[in-house]
Amino acid sequence: MRCAISSRAGQVLARGSLILHKDDEGELRLDLQTDGGRLIEGGIIGPDGDMTSASERLFSRFLEVWGMSDLTLTVTVR
């Protein structure tokens, strides 16, 4: 899925793709691969497929990466 991360002011900070990535323990992780080549690791997807905690972890990483909160993730499915 293609996506864009935007600031509160509407500035696009990054574009990329949401991906599922299998970690070293074999668990699926929700990550963002930016068009600039940066991999931002989200959280582990629950065994039932629930992505709530995975997406919360991804958004907390956005705060670490860009140093701001209240970011918007816009997803485009083609």
Backbone as a ProteinNet text record, in pm:
[ID]
protein_1_A
[PRIMARY]
MRCAISSRAGQVLARGSLILHKDDEGELRLDLQTDGGRLIEGGIIGPDGDMTSASERLFSRFLEVWGMSDLTLTVTVR
[TERTIARY]
83.4	0	88	61.7	134.4	79.4	166.8	123.2	208.8	158	230.4	216.1	322.6	322.2	324	224.3	213.1	214.4	269.9	270.8	134.7	117.3	-6.3	-34.8	69.6	55.1	28.3	31.6	4.4	127.1	246.1	369.1	394.3	418.7	449.6	594.4	611.8	744.2	808.9	727.2	779.4	667.8	708	618.5	682.9	598.9	653.6	546	578.7	487.1	480.4	359.4	343.3	370.3	452.7	487.5	477.7	458.6	467.2	604.4	672.2	810.6	820.4	875.7	894.7	1025.8	1017.8	1139.1	1216	1324.2	1411.9	1342.1	1237	1163	1046.7	1031.2	924.2	790.9	789.2	665	652.6	528.8	505.2	503.3	571.3	583.6	529.1	458.8	409.6	514.9	573.2	681.3	645.6	719.7	709.2	843.8	842.6	961.9	944.9	1028.3	1013.7	1077.2	1032.2	1089.9	1237.4	1277.6	1417.5	1505.2	1446.2	1524.1	1526.2	1456.4	1456.2	1349.3	1384.3	1289.6	1256.4	1130.5	1085.2	1004.5	1055.1	992.1	876.2	765	647.9	646.1	527.3	512.7	473.8	465.1	429.6	277.8	238.4	96	53.1	-61.6	-112	-139.7	-140	-164.3	-301.8	-393.3	-527.3	-537.3	-423.6	-421.5	-450	-472.5	-500.2	-374.7	-390.8	-277.4	-278.8	-361.3	-371	-237	-176.8	-50.2	62.2	57.5	160.3	157.2	37.7	27.6	60	24.3	60.4	212.6	281.2	428.1	487.2	427.3	476.1	462.1	347.9	329.2	423.4	455.6	552.7	691.4	724	851.4	853.3	736.5	729.5	771.2	727.1	765	916.9	976.2	1121.6	1195.5	1145.7	1213	1201	1078.1	1056	1045.7	1044.4	1044.9	917.6	807.3	680.6	567.8	463.2	344.8	234.6	120.9	4.2	30.4	97.7	122.7	4.6	-12.6	-120.3	-60.7	-112	-73.6	-189.4	-163.8	-264.7	-225.8	-317.9	-291.7	-371.5	-306.1	-371	-360.6	-475.3	-477.3	-509	-424	-442.7	-481.1
-117.7	0	124.2	213.6	341.1	432.1	515.2	605.5	731.2	829.9	954.7	990.6	1043.8	1093.2	1244.8	1308.6	1454.2	1515	1635.1	1709.4	1772.5	1827.4	1897.5	2011.1	2073.1	2184.7	2137.9	2005.4	1951.4	1924	1949.5	1922.4	1771.6	1718.5	1576.1	1554.6	1474.4	1445.9	1327.5	1232.8	1114.6	1046.3	978.2	889.8	752.7	650.4	516.2	411.3	294.5	180.8	116.2	79	-3.2	-146.6	-214.2	-351.6	-439.1	-567	-666	-728.5	-732	-779.8	-888	-1002	-1109.1	-1084.8	-1074.3	-1047.6	-1176.6	-1166.4	-1280.9	-1394	-1359.4	-1460.8	-1518.2	-1473.3	-1523.7	-1452.9	-1344.9	-1270.3	-1161.6	-1133.4	-1029.4	-892.7	-798.1	-661.7	-567.8	-462.9	-359.5	-250.4	-232.5	-136.6	-37	71.6	169.4	175.1	149.4	162.9	291.8	393.4	520.9	513.6	601.3	607.9	646.8	712.5	750	637	518.7	402.9	374.1	452	431.9	329.7	234.3	137.4	177.6	207.2	243.5	126	62.6	-56.1	-20	-83.9	-71.2	-184.2	-216	-320.4	-453.8	-552.4	-688.7	-697.6	-763.8	-788.2	-905.2	-889.5	-993.9	-1123.8	-1235	-1365.6	-1375.3	-1290.1	-1288.8	-1191.3	-1128.6	-1033.2	-890.4	-866.2	-730.9	-644.5	-529.3	-440.5	-317.4	-316	-199	-166.2	-260.8	-231.7	-210.3	-280.5	-262.5	-120.3	-68	67.9	172.3	146.3	239.7	250.5	138	138.1	212	191.9	261.1	411.9	457.3	601.1	656	576.7	625.2	637.4	550.3	561.9	687.4	726.2	850.5	967.9	969.3	1075.4	1076.1	958.7	949.2	997.1	959.3	990.9	1138.5	1192.8	1329.7	1431.6	1385.9	1477.7	1558.6	1506.4	1577.7	1476.9	1520	1435.2	1489.5	1428.7	1470.3	1462	1353.3	1328.7	1252.1	1263.6	1194.4	1094.7	973.6	870.9	855.9	883.1	869.5	751.8	656.2	535.1	537.8	499.6	486.8	341.5	280.2	141.6	145.4	83.9	85.7	-49.7
0	0	0	-87	-92.6	16.7	72.4	177.6	180.1	251.5	273.7	421.3	479	616	607.3	669.2	662.8	802.3	811.1	937.1	960.5	1077.3	1113	1015.1	963	868.5	725.8	703.1	570.7	485.9	538.6	464.9	460.4	341.2	327.2	370	474.5	528.7	458	415.5	346.8	269.8	165.5	91.5	92.7	86.6	88.2	80.1	134.7	132.1	269.2	309.2	428.4	387.5	465.6	432.3	556.4	533.6	640.4	629	739.9	741.8	848.4	814.8	912.4	985.8	1119	1196.1	1223	1299.2	1325.7	1400.8	1476.7	1552.4	1472	1346.7	1261.6	1277.3	1356.3	1376.3	1269.5	1229.9	1130.2	1196	1132.3	1182.1	1075	1118	1027.7	1018	900.1	879.4	770	766.9	659.1	588.2	458.9	375	296.5	325.7	256.3	117.8	30.5	-103.1	-97.6	11	28.5	80.9	103.2	144.5	292.9	373.6	518	556	641.8	694.7	837.4	861.6	995.8	1048.7	1154.5	1209	1299	1273.5	1359.5	1459.9	1505.1	1604.7	1543.7	1631.6	1592.8	1574.9	1467.1	1442.1	1528.8	1594.1	1683.1	1610.6	1683.9	1621.9	1555	1598	1538.5	1421.4	1384.8	1274	1315.4	1444.3	1493.7	1478.5	1414.7	1391.1	1480.5	1584.7	1672.4	1736.9	1806.8	1875.7	1774.8	1661.2	1557.7	1503	1477.3	1423.4	1529.8	1655.7	1763.4	1774.9	1764.3	1770.9	1650.9	1532.7	1413.3	1430.7	1483.5	1503.3	1610.1	1712.1	1811.6	1749.3	1654.3	1581.6	1495.5	1438.3	1361.4	1449	1574.8	1668.5	1687.6	1701.6	1718.7	1592.6	1475.6	1349.7	1314	1321.2	1276.2	1388.9	1513.5	1627.2	1643.1	1591.2	1607.4	1619.5	1688.2	1702.7	1612	1618.6	1540.4	1390.4	1349.9	1208.4	1149.7	1019.7	950.5	851.3	855.2	759.4	662	535.6	431.8	343.3	328.9	251.9	123.5	15	-114.9	-158	-181.3	-228.9	-377.1	-455.9	-602.4	-651.9
[MASK]
++++++++++++++++++++++++++++++++++++++++++++++++++++++++++++++++++++++++++++++

